[in-house]
Every structure is written in structure tokens, then in C-alpha cells.
Amino acid sequence: MRELGDLLAAAGAHREGGRIWSEATRSFSLENGAEAISTCFSEVALHRYEDALEVTEAEPLVAYAASLLAHRPEILSRLRTLAEERLAREGALRIGKEAGLFAARRAPLSEGAGGQ
């Protein structure tokens, strides 16, 4: 949801210390998850799901941002203004979503390993 992050940054969320995504979200991602999972599994495959949000009204976007930035009315006000300006200019905001599934499998136990 990079586009939302860009709008929030333009509204001042990063500059003013607003925390948007948690550390856990940044530490495990589609880009690095296979490496982390491969320490426990012999086969790991990533299946991406291409998806996006098409936002046609500012208020649902501002309400979602409010759940991320509680008690930051000045940022939410700027976000509302930026979103309304973009909607007036472009008709809709497209916000890409990075989603996927890791499918993993352990190697079969060799004969004699782990008892009978």
C-alpha cells in the first residue's frame, strides 16, 4: 500500500513522528519471507495475489488512516485535503496491495531417521 504511505508522508505523518506500519510488518515481507521460512522448510514457494484498492471517496481513506494514527487530527486533516484534491483531479486513487502466500514443505524423513 505504498501509495497510501506516500499520501500519509505528504500529509506529514513521517516527518511528525506518525508511526504507520509496525516493526513486525517491516521485518517479514513477501520480499524476505522465503529466506526466513527456508530455515525450517526445504521447499518454499511464493504465490503472489495481485490486487489493488480503488478509492473514490476521501472519508473511508481518512477513517482507515485514523486507525493507524490515533490522536493525529492535523495529519488526518491534511490527508483529507490531499485525497480530495487527487480525487477531484483523477477521479479515483489506486492503492496497490502486496499480498501473497508462502507454501512450504519439509523434506521427507530419510529411512531410519526418527524411529519406526
FINU-721619 format. One record per atom (N, C-alpha, C): residue number from 1; residue in three letters; atom name; y, x, z. Coordinates in Angstrom, 3 decimals. Example, Ala and Ser with C-alpha at 12.3 -4.5 7.8 and 13.67 -1.06 7.14 Angstrom:
+-----+------+------+----------+----------+----------+
!  nr ! rest ! atom !        Y !        X !        Z !
+-----+------+------+----------+----------+----------+
!   1 !  ALA !    N !   -5.690 !   13.190 !    7.800 !
!   1 !  ALA !   CA !   -4.500 !   12.300 !    7.800 !
!   1 !  ALA !    C !   -3.300 !   13.200 !    7.800 !
!   2 !  SER !    N !   -2.250 !   12.850 !    7.080 !
!   2 !  SER !   CA !   -1.060 !   13.670 !    7.140 !
!   2 !  SER !    C !    0.030 !   12.900 !    7.870 !
+-----+------+------+----------+----------+----------+
***
This chain:
+-----+------+------+----------+----------+----------+
!  nr ! rest ! atom !        Y !        X !        Z !
+-----+------+------+----------+----------+----------+
!   1 !  MET !    N !   -1.184 !    0.841 !    0.000 !
!   1 !  MET !   CA !    0.000 !    0.000 !    0.000 !
!   1 !  MET !    C !    1.243 !    0.882 !    0.000 !
!   2 !  ARG !    N !    1.193 !    1.862 !   -0.875 !
!   2 !  ARG !   CA !    2.264 !    2.852 !   -0.971 !
!   2 !  ARG !    C !    3.618 !    2.211 !   -1.241 !
!   3 !  GLU !    N !    3.642 !    1.179 !   -2.083 !
!   3 !  GLU !   CA !    4.913 !    0.537 !   -2.415 !
!   3 !  GLU !    C !    5.574 !   -0.081 !   -1.191 !
!   4 !  LEU !    N !    4.775 !   -0.649 !   -0.298 !
!   4 !  LEU !   CA !    5.322 !   -1.190 !    0.945 !
!   4 !  LEU !    C !    5.870 !   -0.058 !    1.805 !
!   5 !  GLY !    N !    5.147 !    1.036 !    1.880 !
!   5 !  GLY !   CA !    5.636 !    2.193 !    2.623 !
!   5 !  GLY !    C !    6.953 !    2.713 !    2.083 !
!   6 !  ASP !    N !    7.080 !    2.707 !    0.746 !
!   6 !  ASP !   CA !    8.335 !    3.143 !    0.127 !
!   6 !  ASP !    C !    9.490 !    2.213 !    0.493 !
!   7 !  LEU !    N !    9.220 !    0.893 !    0.466 !
!   7 !  LEU !   CA !   10.269 !   -0.068 !    0.849 !
!   7 !  LEU !    C !   10.659 !    0.106 !    2.313 !
!   8 !  LEU !    N !    9.681 !    0.287 !    3.165 !
!   8 !  LEU !   CA !    9.973 !    0.480 !    4.589 !
!   8 !  LEU !    C !   10.760 !    1.768 !    4.817 !
!   9 !  ALA !    N !   10.405 !    2.814 !    4.081 !
!   9 !  ALA !   CA !   11.150 !    4.071 !    4.207 !
!   9 !  ALA !    C !   12.592 !    3.872 !    3.742 !
!  10 !  ALA !    N !   12.778 !    3.142 !    2.635 !
!  10 !  ALA !   CA !   14.127 !    2.872 !    2.140 !
!  10 !  ALA !    C !   14.923 !    2.035 !    3.137 !
!  11 !  ALA !    N !   14.221 !    1.209 !    3.914 !
!  11 !  ALA !   CA !   14.881 !    0.388 !    4.937 !
!  11 !  ALA !    C !   15.151 !    1.187 !    6.208 !
!  12 !  GLY !    N !   14.630 !    2.415 !    6.289 !
!  12 !  GLY !   CA !   14.897 !    3.272 !    7.434 !
!  12 !  GLY !    C !   13.778 !    3.403 !    8.435 !
!  13 !  ALA !    N !   12.616 !    2.874 !    8.154 !
!  13 !  ALA !   CA !   11.531 !    2.913 !    9.138 !
!  13 !  ALA !    C !   11.106 !    4.329 !    9.476 !
!  14 !  HIS !    N !   10.962 !    5.194 !    8.511 !
!  14 !  HIS !   CA !   10.539 !    6.567 !    8.793 !
!  14 !  HIS !    C !   11.652 !    7.350 !    9.473 !
!  15 !  ARG !    N !   12.827 !    7.244 !    8.925 !
!  15 !  ARG !   CA !   13.958 !    8.012 !    9.421 !
!  15 !  ARG !    C !   14.284 !    7.665 !   10.872 !
!  16 !  GLU !    N !   14.081 !    6.404 !   11.222 !
!  16 !  GLU !   CA !   14.453 !    5.970 !   12.563 !
!  16 !  GLU !    C !   13.261 !    5.926 !   13.514 !
!  17 !  GLY !    N !   12.179 !    6.575 !   13.132 !
!  17 !  GLY !   CA !   11.046 !    6.691 !   14.037 !
!  17 !  GLY !    C !   10.093 !    5.522 !   14.019 !
!  18 !  GLY !    N !   10.229 !    4.594 !   13.077 !
!  18 !  GLY !   CA !    9.278 !    3.496 !   12.987 !
!  18 !  GLY !    C !    7.907 !    4.019 !   12.586 !
!  19 !  ARG !    N !    6.901 !    3.617 !   13.308 !
!  19 !  ARG !   CA !    5.553 !    4.072 !   13.016 !
!  19 !  ARG !    C !    4.867 !    2.999 !   12.182 !
!  20 !  ILE !    N !    4.450 !    3.341 !   10.974 !
!  20 !  ILE !   CA !    3.948 !    2.335 !   10.060 !
!  20 !  ILE !    C !    2.426 !    2.257 !   10.106 !
!  21 !  TRP !    N !    1.749 !    3.347 !    9.826 !
!  21 !  TRP !   CA !    0.298 !    3.335 !    9.860 !
!  21 !  TRP !    C !   -0.178 !    4.212 !   11.001 !
!  22 !  SER !    N !   -1.256 !    3.811 !   11.630 !
!  22 !  SER !   CA !   -1.761 !    4.548 !   12.789 !
!  22 !  SER !    C !   -2.355 !    5.886 !   12.353 !
!  23 !  GLU !    N !   -2.507 !    6.770 !   13.295 !
!  23 !  GLU !   CA !   -3.109 !    8.074 !   13.030 !
!  23 !  GLU !    C !   -4.536 !    7.907 !   12.524 !
!  24 !  ALA !    N !   -5.272 !    6.938 !   13.052 !
!  24 !  ALA !   CA !   -6.650 !    6.709 !   12.605 !
!  24 !  ALA !    C !   -6.691 !    6.348 !   11.126 !
!  25 !  THR !    N !   -5.735 !    5.574 !   10.671 !
!  25 !  THR !   CA !   -5.686 !    5.187 !    9.263 !
!  25 !  THR !    C !   -5.447 !    6.401 !    8.389 !
!  26 !  ARG !    N !   -4.633 !    7.317 !    8.851 !
!  26 !  ARG !   CA !   -4.340 !    8.509 !    8.057 !
!  26 !  ARG !    C !   -5.460 !    9.525 !    8.113 !
!  27 !  SER !    N !   -6.251 !    9.562 !    9.176 !
!  27 !  SER !   CA !   -7.258 !   10.609 !    9.324 !
!  27 !  SER !    C !   -8.557 !   10.291 !    8.588 !
!  28 !  PHE !    N !   -8.826 !    9.041 !    8.241 !
!  28 !  PHE !   CA !  -10.018 !    8.670 !    7.483 !
!  28 !  PHE !    C !   -9.576 !    7.804 !    6.319 !
!  29 !  SER !    N !   -9.846 !    8.261 !    5.109 !
!  29 !  SER !   CA !   -9.383 !    7.536 !    3.936 !
!  29 !  SER !    C !  -10.424 !    7.596 !    2.830 !
!  30 !  LEU !    N !  -10.144 !    6.909 !    1.752 !
!  30 !  LEU !   CA !  -11.032 !    6.967 !    0.595 !
!  30 !  LEU !    C !  -11.061 !    8.382 !    0.015 !
!  31 !  GLU !    N !  -10.001 !    9.134 !    0.205 !
!  31 !  GLU !   CA !   -9.938 !   10.486 !   -0.335 !
!  31 !  GLU !    C !  -10.782 !   11.476 !    0.469 !
!  32 !  ASN !    N !  -10.858 !   11.309 !    1.780 !
!  32 !  ASN !   CA !  -11.573 !   12.296 !    2.586 !
!  32 !  ASN !    C !  -12.800 !   11.741 !    3.303 !
!  33 !  GLY !    N !  -13.046 !   10.440 !    3.177 !
!  33 !  GLY !   CA !  -14.143 !    9.816 !    3.916 !
!  33 !  GLY !    C !  -15.525 !   10.316 !    3.525 !
!  34 !  ALA !    N !  -15.744 !   10.574 !    2.247 !
!  34 !  ALA !   CA !  -17.069 !   11.037 !    1.799 !
!  34 !  ALA !    C !  -17.435 !   12.355 !    2.468 !
!  35 !  GLU !    N !  -16.462 !   13.232 !    2.590 !
!  35 !  GLU !   CA !  -16.716 !   14.517 !    3.240 !
!  35 !  GLU !    C !  -17.116 !   14.313 !    4.704 !
!  36 !  ALA !    N !  -16.419 !   13.426 !    5.395 !
!  36 !  ALA !   CA !  -16.728 !   13.168 !    6.805 !
!  36 !  ALA !    C !  -18.108 !   12.532 !    6.955 !
!  37 !  ILE !    N !  -18.425 !   11.581 !    6.096 !
!  37 !  ILE !   CA !  -19.708 !   10.880 !    6.183 !
!  37 !  ILE !    C !  -20.873 !   11.783 !    5.799 !
!  38 !  SER !    N !  -20.632 !   12.713 !    4.878 !
!  38 !  SER !   CA !  -21.720 !   13.568 !    4.384 !
!  38 !  SER !    C !  -22.281 !   14.489 !    5.456 !
!  39 !  THR !    N !  -21.616 !   14.597 !    6.602 !
!  39 !  THR !   CA !  -22.174 !   15.403 !    7.690 !
!  39 !  THR !    C !  -23.388 !   14.725 !    8.316 !
!  40 !  CYS !    N !  -23.535 !   13.416 !    8.101 !
!  40 !  CYS !   CA !  -24.652 !   12.666 !    8.677 !
!  40 !  CYS !    C !  -25.582 !   12.079 !    7.618 !
!  41 !  PHE !    N !  -25.171 !   12.076 !    6.366 !
!  41 !  PHE !   CA !  -25.960 !   11.454 !    5.309 !
!  41 !  PHE !    C !  -26.102 !   12.412 !    4.132 !
!  42 !  SER !    N !  -27.253 !   12.350 !    3.467 !
!  42 !  SER !   CA !  -27.489 !   13.254 !    2.339 !
!  42 !  SER !    C !  -26.889 !   12.729 !    1.043 !
!  43 !  GLU !    N !  -26.752 !   11.425 !    0.911 !
!  43 !  GLU !   CA !  -26.161 !   10.834 !   -0.288 !
!  43 !  GLU !    C !  -24.998 !    9.932 !    0.134 !
!  44 !  VAL !    N !  -23.868 !   10.150 !   -0.476 !
!  44 !  VAL !   CA !  -22.690 !    9.328 !   -0.190 !
!  44 !  VAL !    C !  -22.030 !    8.980 !   -1.524 !
!  45 !  ALA !    N !  -21.777 !    7.698 !   -1.729 !
!  45 !  ALA !   CA !  -21.096 !    7.254 !   -2.942 !
!  45 !  ALA !    C !  -19.932 !    6.348 !   -2.557 !
!  46 !  LEU !    N !  -18.831 !    6.531 !   -3.233 !
!  46 !  LEU !   CA !  -17.650 !    5.696 !   -3.018 !
!  46 !  LEU !    C !  -17.571 !    4.675 !   -4.137 !
!  47 !  HIS !    N !  -17.445 !    3.412 !   -3.758 !
!  47 !  HIS !   CA !  -17.247 !    2.326 !   -4.715 !
!  47 !  HIS !    C !  -15.856 !    1.762 !   -4.454 !
!  48 !  ARG !    N !  -14.939 !    2.006 !   -5.395 !
!  48 !  ARG !   CA !  -13.557 !    1.541 !   -5.238 !
!  48 !  ARG !    C !  -13.434 !    0.084 !   -5.673 !
!  49 !  TYR !    N !  -12.548 !   -0.624 !   -5.006 !
!  49 !  TYR !   CA !  -12.227 !   -2.007 !   -5.352 !
!  49 !  TYR !    C !  -10.757 !   -2.038 !   -5.725 !
!  50 !  GLU !    N !  -10.498 !   -2.201 !   -7.011 !
!  50 !  GLU !   CA !   -9.118 !   -2.227 !   -7.482 !
!  50 !  GLU !    C !   -8.500 !   -3.579 !   -7.132 !
!  51 !  ASP !    N !   -7.353 !   -3.550 !   -6.486 !
!  51 !  ASP !   CA !   -6.726 !   -4.787 !   -6.041 !
!  51 !  ASP !    C !   -5.238 !   -4.528 !   -5.817 !
!  52 !  ALA !    N !   -4.471 !   -5.600 !   -5.810 !
!  52 !  ALA !   CA !   -3.038 !   -5.491 !   -5.542 !
!  52 !  ALA !    C !   -2.532 !   -6.831 !   -5.028 !
!  53 !  LEU !    N !   -1.438 !   -6.764 !   -4.308 !
!  53 !  LEU !   CA !   -0.733 !   -7.960 !   -3.870 !
!  53 !  LEU !    C !    0.431 !   -8.190 !   -4.813 !
!  54 !  GLU !    N !    0.690 !   -9.436 !   -5.141 !
!  54 !  GLU !   CA !    1.881 !   -9.770 !   -5.897 !
!  54 !  GLU !    C !    2.751 !  -10.636 !   -4.999 !
!  55 !  VAL !    N !    3.821 !  -10.054 !   -4.527 !
!  55 !  VAL !   CA !    4.704 !  -10.719 !   -3.577 !
!  55 !  VAL !    C !    5.848 !  -11.362 !   -4.353 !
!  56 !  THR !    N !    6.016 !  -12.670 !   -4.147 !
!  56 !  THR !   CA !    7.076 !  -13.402 !   -4.855 !
!  56 !  THR !    C !    8.148 !  -13.945 !   -3.910 !
!  57 !  GLU !    N !    7.963 !  -13.737 !   -2.596 !
!  57 !  GLU !   CA !    8.932 !  -14.177 !   -1.594 !
!  57 !  GLU !    C !    9.117 !  -13.059 !   -0.573 !
!  58 !  ALA !    N !   10.319 !  -12.872 !   -0.116 !
!  58 !  ALA !   CA !   10.614 !  -11.798 !    0.829 !
!  58 !  ALA !    C !   10.043 !  -12.062 !    2.223 !
!  59 !  GLU !    N !   10.088 !  -13.302 !    2.696 !
!  59 !  GLU !   CA !    9.735 !  -13.583 !    4.094 !
!  59 !  GLU !    C !    8.307 !  -13.199 !    4.486 !
!  60 !  PRO !    N !    7.276 !  -13.486 !    3.677 !
!  60 !  PRO !   CA !    5.932 !  -13.040 !    4.083 !
!  60 !  PRO !    C !    5.837 !  -11.518 !    4.202 !
!  61 !  LEU !    N !    6.540 !  -10.798 !    3.339 !
!  61 !  LEU !   CA !    6.561 !   -9.340 !    3.404 !
!  61 !  LEU !    C !    7.249 !   -8.874 !    4.685 !
!  62 !  VAL !    N !    8.353 !   -9.507 !    5.031 !
!  62 !  VAL !   CA !    9.087 !   -9.158 !    6.252 !
!  62 !  VAL !    C !    8.240 !   -9.502 !    7.485 !
!  63 !  ALA !    N !    7.539 !  -10.629 !    7.447 !
!  63 !  ALA !   CA !    6.677 !  -11.010 !    8.582 !
!  63 !  ALA !    C !    5.557 !   -9.997 !    8.782 !
!  64 !  TYR !    N !    4.965 !   -9.528 !    7.694 !
!  64 !  TYR !   CA !    3.929 !   -8.502 !    7.814 !
!  64 !  TYR !    C !    4.522 !   -7.219 !    8.392 !
!  65 !  ALA !    N !    5.673 !   -6.808 !    7.875 !
!  65 !  ALA !   CA !    6.325 !   -5.603 !    8.387 !
!  65 !  ALA !    C !    6.657 !   -5.750 !    9.868 !
!  66 !  ALA !    N !    7.031 !   -6.954 !   10.292 !
!  66 !  ALA !   CA !    7.349 !   -7.187 !   11.707 !
!  66 !  ALA !    C !    6.132 !   -6.926 !   12.590 !
!  67 !  SER !    N !    4.923 !   -7.196 !   12.058 !
!  67 !  SER !   CA !    3.719 !   -6.930 !   12.848 !
!  67 !  SER !    C !    3.474 !   -5.433 !   12.993 !
!  68 !  LEU !    N !    4.043 !   -4.640 !   12.094 !
!  68 !  LEU !   CA !    3.907 !   -3.180 !   12.170 !
!  68 !  LEU !    C !    5.034 !   -2.538 !   12.966 !
!  69 !  LEU !    N !    6.204 !   -3.160 !   12.927 !
!  69 !  LEU !   CA !    7.409 !   -2.579 !   13.517 !
!  69 !  LEU !    C !    8.031 !   -3.539 !   14.518 !
!  70 !  ALA !    N !    7.300 !   -3.868 !   15.528 !
!  70 !  ALA !   CA !    7.814 !   -4.800 !   16.526 !
!  70 !  ALA !    C !    9.128 !   -4.288 !   17.113 !
!  71 !  HIS !    N !   10.032 !   -5.201 !   17.350 !
!  71 !  HIS !   CA !   11.313 !   -4.896 !   18.002 !
!  71 !  HIS !    C !   12.193 !   -3.959 !   17.178 !
!  72 !  ARG !    N !   12.129 !   -4.073 !   15.850 !
!  72 !  ARG !   CA !   12.984 !   -3.261 !   14.980 !
!  72 !  ARG !    C !   13.763 !   -4.171 !   14.036 !
!  73 !  PRO !    N !   14.589 !   -5.083 !   14.583 !
!  73 !  PRO !   CA !   15.270 !   -6.072 !   13.737 !
!  73 !  PRO !    C !   16.179 !   -5.462 !   12.679 !
!  74 !  GLU !    N !   16.778 !   -4.309 !   12.961 !
!  74 !  GLU !   CA !   17.674 !   -3.696 !   11.974 !
!  74 !  GLU !    C !   16.909 !   -3.230 !   10.739 !
!  75 !  ILE !    N !   15.715 !   -2.711 !   10.929 !
!  75 !  ILE !   CA !   14.889 !   -2.280 !    9.792 !
!  75 !  ILE !    C !   14.392 !   -3.502 !    9.028 !
!  76 !  LEU !    N !   13.969 !   -4.524 !    9.750 !
!  76 !  LEU !   CA !   13.470 !   -5.740 !    9.097 !
!  76 !  LEU !    C !   14.572 !   -6.419 !    8.291 !
!  77 !  SER !    N !   15.791 !   -6.384 !    8.797 !
!  77 !  SER !   CA !   16.918 !   -6.965 !    8.073 !
!  77 !  SER !    C !   17.165 !   -6.204 !    6.773 !
!  78 !  ARG !    N !   17.140 !   -4.865 !    6.839 !
!  78 !  ARG !   CA !   17.329 !   -4.053 !    5.627 !
!  78 !  ARG !    C !   16.174 !   -4.263 !    4.655 !
!  79 !  LEU !    N !   14.948 !   -4.369 !    5.179 !
!  79 !  LEU !   CA !   13.785 !   -4.626 !    4.324 !
!  79 !  LEU !    C !   13.940 !   -5.956 !    3.595 !
!  80 !  ARG !    N !   14.372 !   -6.984 !    4.315 !
!  80 !  ARG !   CA !   14.585 !   -8.304 !    3.706 !
!  80 !  ARG !    C !   15.576 !   -8.198 !    2.549 !
!  81 !  THR !    N !   16.686 !   -7.505 !    2.781 !
!  81 !  THR !   CA !   17.709 !   -7.348 !    1.745 !
!  81 !  THR !    C !   17.151 !   -6.602 !    0.540 !
!  82 !  LEU !    N !   16.448 !   -5.490 !    0.778 !
!  82 !  LEU !   CA !   15.865 !   -4.716 !   -0.321 !
!  82 !  LEU !    C !   14.847 !   -5.538 !   -1.099 !
!  83 !  ALA !    N !   13.996 !   -6.267 !   -0.386 !
!  83 !  ALA !   CA !   12.973 !   -7.080 !   -1.047 !
!  83 !  ALA !    C !   13.615 !   -8.189 !   -1.872 !
!  84 !  GLU !    N !   14.620 !   -8.849 !   -1.319 !
!  84 !  GLU !   CA !   15.296 !   -9.916 !   -2.055 !
!  84 !  GLU !    C !   15.982 !   -9.374 !   -3.311 !
!  85 !  GLU !    N !   16.586 !   -8.190 !   -3.214 !
!  85 !  GLU !   CA !   17.219 !   -7.578 !   -4.391 !
!  85 !  GLU !    C !   16.191 !   -7.266 !   -5.470 !
!  86 !  ARG !    N !   15.057 !   -6.681 !   -5.066 !
!  86 !  ARG !   CA !   14.000 !   -6.354 !   -6.044 !
!  86 !  ARG !    C !   13.403 !   -7.609 !   -6.645 !
!  87 !  LEU !    N !   13.192 !   -8.645 !   -5.831 !
!  87 !  LEU !   CA !   12.636 !   -9.894 !   -6.347 !
!  87 !  LEU !    C !   13.591 !  -10.538 !   -7.351 !
!  88 !  ALA !    N !   14.885 !  -10.493 !   -7.077 !
!  88 !  ALA !   CA !   15.871 !  -11.053 !   -7.995 !
!  88 !  ALA !    C !   15.871 !  -10.287 !   -9.317 !
!  89 !  ARG !    N !   15.677 !   -8.997 !   -9.233 !
!  89 !  ARG !   CA !   15.709 !   -8.140 !  -10.412 !
!  89 !  ARG !    C !   14.395 !   -8.186 !  -11.196 !
!  90 !  GLU !    N !   13.243 !   -8.168 !  -10.474 !
!  90 !  GLU !   CA !   11.941 !   -8.004 !  -11.120 !
!  90 !  GLU !    C !   11.060 !   -9.251 !  -11.091 !
!  91 !  GLY !    N !   11.397 !  -10.225 !  -10.267 !
!  91 !  GLY !   CA !   10.620 !  -11.454 !  -10.196 !
!  91 !  GLY !    C !    9.458 !  -11.407 !   -9.223 !
!  92 !  ALA !    N !    8.880 !  -10.229 !   -9.013 !
!  92 !  ALA !   CA !    7.745 !  -10.068 !   -8.081 !
!  92 !  ALA !    C !    7.637 !   -8.594 !   -7.713 !
!  93 !  LEU !    N !    7.069 !   -8.342 !   -6.549 !
!  93 !  LEU !   CA !    6.773 !   -6.979 !   -6.113 !
!  93 !  LEU !    C !    5.267 !   -6.793 !   -6.179 !
!  94 !  ARG !    N !    4.816 !   -5.774 !   -6.869 !
!  94 !  ARG !   CA !    3.384 !   -5.473 !   -6.930 !
!  94 !  ARG !    C !    3.110 !   -4.365 !   -5.926 !
!  95 !  ILE !    N !    2.205 !   -4.639 !   -5.011 !
!  95 !  ILE !   CA !    1.844 !   -3.672 !   -3.982 !
!  95 !  ILE !    C !    0.363 !   -3.368 !   -4.144 !
!  96 !  GLY !    N !    0.080 !   -2.168 !   -4.609 !
!  96 !  GLY !   CA !   -1.305 !   -1.751 !   -4.802 !
!  96 !  GLY !    C !   -2.016 !   -1.572 !   -3.472 !
!  97 !  LYS !    N !   -3.298 !   -1.903 !   -3.466 !
!  97 !  LYS !   CA !   -4.114 !   -1.720 !   -2.261 !
!  97 !  LYS !    C !   -5.256 !   -0.777 !   -2.614 !
!  98 !  GLU !    N !   -5.470 !    0.196 !   -1.778 !
!  98 !  GLU !   CA !   -6.594 !    1.094 !   -1.959 !
!  98 !  GLU !    C !   -7.706 !    0.627 !   -1.039 !
!  99 !  ALA !    N !   -8.743 !    0.097 !   -1.647 !
!  99 !  ALA !   CA !   -9.878 !   -0.389 !   -0.865 !
!  99 !  ALA !    C !  -11.152 !    0.127 !   -1.496 !
! 100 !  GLY !    N !  -12.156 !    0.268 !   -0.688 !
! 100 !  GLY !   CA !  -13.431 !    0.744 !   -1.204 !
! 100 !  GLY !    C !  -14.504 !    0.682 !   -0.151 !
! 101 !  LEU !    N !  -15.685 !    1.032 !   -0.575 !
! 101 !  LEU !   CA !  -16.866 !    1.004 !    0.280 !
! 101 !  LEU !    C !  -17.611 !    2.306 !    0.102 !
! 102 !  PHE !    N !  -17.966 !    2.928 !    1.196 !
! 102 !  PHE !   CA !  -18.848 !    4.084 !    1.141 !
! 102 !  PHE !    C !  -20.273 !    3.601 !    1.346 !
! 103 !  ALA !    N !  -21.150 !    3.926 !    0.419 !
! 103 !  ALA !   CA !  -22.582 !    3.643 !    0.558 !
! 103 !  ALA !    C !  -23.245 !    4.979 !    0.843 !
! 104 !  ALA !    N !  -24.021 !    5.036 !    1.911 !
! 104 !  ALA !   CA !  -24.631 !    6.304 !    2.310 !
! 104 !  ALA !    C !  -26.106 !    6.109 !    2.609 !
! 105 !  ARG !    N !  -26.854 !    7.171 !    2.371 !
! 105 !  ARG !   CA !  -28.295 !    7.136 !    2.615 !
! 105 !  ARG !    C !  -28.717 !    8.466 !    3.217 !
! 106 !  ARG !    N !  -29.605 !    8.361 !    4.198 !
! 106 !  ARG !   CA !  -30.173 !    9.577 !    4.787 !
! 106 !  ARG !    C !  -31.343 !   10.037 !    3.945 !
! 107 !  ALA !    N !  -31.553 !   11.325 !    3.953 !
! 107 !  ALA !   CA !  -32.713 !   11.859 !    3.259 !
! 107 !  ALA !    C !  -33.973 !   11.402 !    3.986 !
! 108 !  PRO !    N !  -35.038 !   11.074 !    3.236 !
! 108 !  PRO !   CA !  -36.278 !   10.670 !    3.906 !
! 108 !  PRO !    C !  -36.817 !   11.822 !    4.754 !
! 109 !  LEU !    N !  -37.431 !   11.454 !    5.865 !
! 109 !  LEU !   CA !  -38.046 !   12.480 !    6.728 !
! 109 !  LEU !    C !  -39.223 !   13.102 !    5.988 !
! 110 !  SER !    N !  -39.344 !   14.409 !    6.089 !
! 110 !  SER !   CA !  -40.479 !   15.066 !    5.447 !
! 110 !  SER !    C !  -41.727 !   14.797 !    6.257 !
! 111 !  GLU !    N !  -42.888 !   14.926 !    5.608 !
! 111 !  GLU !   CA !  -44.151 !   14.675 !    6.304 !
! 111 !  GLU !    C !  -44.273 !   15.614 !    7.485 !
! 112 !  GLY !    N !  -44.748 !   15.083 !    8.552 !
! 112 !  GLY !   CA !  -44.924 !   15.875 !    9.753 !
! 112 !  GLY !    C !  -43.685 !   15.952 !   10.619 !
! 113 !  ALA !    N !  -42.575 !   15.550 !   10.094 !
! 113 !  ALA !   CA !  -41.347 !   15.581 !   10.880 !
! 113 !  ALA !    C !  -41.241 !   14.313 !   11.695 !
! 114 !  GLY !    N !  -40.910 !   14.413 !   12.929 !
! 114 !  GLY !   CA !  -40.678 !   13.253 !   13.770 !
! 114 !  GLY !    C !  -41.927 !   12.529 !   14.217 !
! 115 !  GLY !    N !  -43.074 !   13.125 !   14.171 !
! 115 !  GLY !   CA !  -44.303 !   12.484 !   14.651 !
! 115 !  GLY !    C !  -44.945 !   11.630 !   13.576 !
! 116 !  GLN !    N !  -45.785 !   10.700 !   14.003 !
! 116 !  GLN !   CA !  -46.535 !    9.898 !   13.041 !
! 116 !  GLN !    C !  -45.914 !    8.600 !   12.769 !
+-----+------+------+----------+----------+----------+
***
